[in-house]
Amino acid sequence: MKKLSFLPLALAAIFALVLIESCSKKASSNPTPTKTTTGTTLYDSLGGTTLVADPTHSGAMIETGRLAIRNVIDSTIFVIAADPKINGHFTVLLSEVTKGDLSGFTDLSENLTTFVSGATGAKDYIYIGLSMSDAHNPAVNPRMNGKATSADFDEFVVDLVAGANKNKVPAHFIASIGAIVETLRSQVVQM
C-alpha cells in the first residue's frame, strides 16, 4: 500500500479548514480544480480515487487523495489551536473541544476536507458550505470570533505549512497549494 505522507492537498485543506471554520450547509460554488502540467489533478497526485482502509473509521474505506488531505487539515487545525496569534478566532470550537465535544471539530474537518478535495480536482465531493466571505464574517457565522486581518491570513499560511510539514508534504506541492490559498485572501481578509 502506498504511503500518504506527501499530502499536497493537505496544505490547501488546512487553509480551507481555518478559513471556513463553521461551514454550515448553505449552497456555495466549489473552487475550480487545479491541474498539474501533466494534465492530472493534485488530487490524482495524492492517490486520487484509489480506496484504502480509513484509519479512523473501522471497516470504512476512503479515497487515498481524500485521506491525504484530511490528514493535513487535521494537523493544521491542531497547529492553529495552539497558535495564540490566530486561535482567538476559534473560541467557540476550542471551548467545545475543551469540554469534550468534538462535533464542531469533526464538522470542520469534514467540510474543509471536502472543500480542498474539490479545489484539488476530486470529482466525487462537492463543497456546499458557506462562501469564504460568509464563513469568515462573524455577522454571518457566529462561530467566528472577529474578522481576519492580512496578518491573520499570513499566520494561517505559516500554520498550514507547519501542518503540511507534519505530514511530510514535499516542497513542490506546497507551492501549488500556496497558489490556491492565496486566491482566497481577498475573501477571507475583511479588515
C-alpha positions as CSV (number, residue, x, y, z in Angstrom):
1,M,0.0,0.0,0.0
2,K,1.2,3.5,-0.9
3,K,2.2,5.8,2.0
4,L,0.1,9.0,2.0
5,S,2.7,11.3,3.5
6,F,3.1,13.7,0.5
7,L,-0.3,15.3,1.0
8,P,-0.1,18.3,-1.2
9,L,-3.8,19.0,-0.9
10,A,-3.3,18.9,2.8
11,L,-2.0,22.4,2.7
12,A,-5.0,23.7,0.8
13,A,-7.2,21.7,3.1
14,I,-5.7,23.2,6.1
15,F,-6.1,26.7,4.7
16,A,-9.7,26.0,3.9
17,L,-10.0,24.5,7.4
18,V,-9.1,27.6,9.1
19,L,-11.0,29.8,6.7
20,I,-14.3,28.1,6.8
21,E,-14.4,27.2,10.4
22,S,-18.2,26.7,10.7
23,C,-19.2,25.8,7.2
24,S,-22.9,25.3,7.5
25,K,-24.9,23.6,4.8
26,K,-25.6,26.6,2.6
27,A,-25.1,26.4,-1.1
28,S,-21.8,27.7,-2.4
29,S,-19.7,27.2,-5.5
30,N,-16.8,24.8,-5.5
31,P,-13.4,26.1,-6.3
32,T,-12.0,25.4,-9.8
33,P,-9.9,22.3,-9.6
34,T,-6.1,22.8,-10.1
35,K,-4.4,20.7,-12.8
36,T,-0.7,19.9,-12.9
37,T,1.5,20.4,-16.1
38,T,0.8,16.8,-17.0
39,G,-3.0,17.3,-17.0
40,T,-3.6,15.3,-13.9
41,T,-5.0,17.0,-10.8
42,L,-3.3,17.5,-7.5
43,Y,-6.0,15.1,-6.1
44,D,-4.7,12.4,-8.5
45,S,-1.2,13.1,-7.4
46,L,-2.2,12.4,-3.8
47,G,-3.5,9.0,-4.7
48,G,-6.8,10.0,-6.3
49,T,-9.8,7.7,-6.0
50,T,-7.8,4.6,-5.0
51,L,-9.6,3.2,-2.0
52,V,-7.8,2.3,1.2
53,A,-8.9,1.4,4.7
54,D,-9.8,4.5,6.7
55,P,-7.6,4.5,9.8
56,T,-10.1,6.5,11.9
57,H,-13.3,4.7,10.9
58,S,-13.0,0.9,11.4
59,G,-14.4,-1.0,8.5
60,A,-14.7,2.1,6.2
61,M,-12.9,2.8,3.0
62,I,-11.6,6.2,1.9
63,E,-10.1,7.6,-1.3
64,T,-6.3,7.9,-0.9
65,G,-6.4,11.6,-2.1
66,R,-9.1,12.5,0.5
67,L,-7.3,10.7,3.3
68,A,-4.1,12.7,2.5
69,I,-6.0,15.9,2.5
70,R,-7.8,15.1,5.7
71,N,-4.5,14.3,7.5
72,V,-3.1,17.7,6.6
73,I,-6.3,19.5,7.5
74,D,-6.5,17.8,10.9
75,S,-2.8,18.6,11.6
76,T,-3.3,22.2,10.6
77,I,-6.3,22.5,12.9
78,F,-4.2,21.4,15.8
79,V,-1.4,23.8,14.9
80,I,-3.9,26.7,14.7
81,A,-5.4,25.6,18.1
82,A,-2.0,26.1,19.7
83,D,-1.2,29.3,17.9
84,P,-2.1,32.3,20.1
85,K,-1.7,34.7,17.2
86,I,-4.9,33.4,15.5
87,N,-6.6,30.8,17.7
88,G,-8.7,33.6,19.2
89,H,-10.8,33.5,16.0
90,F,-12.0,30.0,17.0
91,T,-13.0,30.4,20.6
92,V,-16.3,28.5,20.1
93,L,-14.6,25.5,18.6
94,L,-11.8,25.5,21.2
95,S,-14.4,25.7,24.0
96,E,-16.3,22.8,22.6
97,V,-13.2,20.6,22.3
98,T,-12.1,21.5,25.8
99,K,-15.4,20.3,27.1
100,G,-15.0,17.0,25.2
101,D,-17.5,17.9,22.4
102,L,-15.7,17.0,19.1
103,S,-18.7,17.5,16.9
104,G,-17.6,21.0,15.7
105,F,-14.1,19.7,15.0
106,T,-15.5,16.8,13.1
107,D,-17.8,19.0,11.0
108,L,-14.9,21.5,10.3
109,S,-12.6,18.7,9.3
110,E,-15.2,17.1,7.0
111,N,-16.1,20.4,5.4
112,L,-12.6,21.6,4.8
113,T,-11.6,18.2,3.5
114,T,-14.4,18.4,1.0
115,F,-13.5,22.0,0.1
116,V,-9.9,21.1,-0.5
117,S,-10.7,17.9,-2.3
118,G,-12.8,19.8,-4.8
119,A,-10.1,22.5,-5.1
120,T,-7.5,19.9,-6.0
121,G,-9.7,18.1,-8.5
122,A,-11.7,15.4,-6.8
123,K,-14.9,14.7,-8.7
124,D,-16.8,12.8,-6.1
125,Y,-17.0,15.6,-3.5
126,I,-18.9,18.9,-3.7
127,Y,-18.5,21.5,-1.1
128,I,-21.8,23.0,-0.1
129,G,-20.8,25.1,2.9
130,L,-20.6,28.9,3.4
131,S,-18.8,31.0,0.9
132,M,-15.3,32.1,2.1
133,S,-16.6,35.6,2.8
134,D,-19.5,34.5,4.9
135,A,-17.5,31.8,6.7
136,H,-15.1,34.5,7.9
137,N,-17.7,37.1,8.8
138,P,-18.8,36.9,12.4
139,A,-22.1,38.7,11.5
140,V,-23.0,35.7,9.3
141,N,-21.0,33.0,11.0
142,P,-21.4,33.2,14.8
143,R,-18.7,30.5,15.2
144,M,-16.1,33.1,14.2
145,N,-14.7,35.5,16.8
146,G,-13.7,38.6,14.9
147,K,-12.8,39.4,11.3
148,A,-9.4,38.3,9.9
149,T,-6.7,40.7,9.0
150,S,-4.0,40.3,6.5
151,A,-1.6,39.4,9.3
152,D,-4.0,36.7,10.5
153,F,-4.1,35.3,6.9
154,D,-0.3,35.3,6.8
155,E,-0.1,33.4,10.2
156,F,-2.7,30.9,8.8
157,V,-0.3,30.2,5.9
158,V,2.5,29.6,8.4
159,D,0.3,27.2,10.3
160,L,-0.7,25.5,7.2
161,V,2.9,24.9,6.2
162,A,3.5,23.5,9.7
163,G,0.6,21.1,9.3
164,A,1.8,20.1,5.9
165,N,5.3,19.5,7.2
166,K,3.9,17.3,10.0
167,N,2.6,15.1,7.1
168,K,5.9,15.3,5.1
169,V,4.3,17.2,2.2
170,P,7.0,17.8,-0.5
171,A,8.0,21.4,-1.1
172,H,6.9,21.4,-4.7
173,F,3.3,20.5,-3.6
174,I,3.4,23.3,-1.0
175,A,3.9,25.9,-3.8
176,S,0.9,24.6,-5.7
177,I,-1.3,24.7,-2.6
178,G,0.0,28.1,-1.7
179,A,-1.2,29.4,-5.0
180,I,-4.7,28.1,-4.3
181,V,-4.7,29.5,-0.8
182,E,-3.6,33.0,-2.0
183,T,-6.6,33.2,-4.3
184,L,-8.8,33.2,-1.2
185,R,-7.1,36.1,0.6
186,S,-9.5,38.8,-0.6
187,Q,-12.5,36.7,0.6
188,V,-11.1,35.9,4.0
189,V,-9.4,39.2,5.0
190,Q,-12.2,41.5,5.9
191,M,-10.4,44.2,7.9
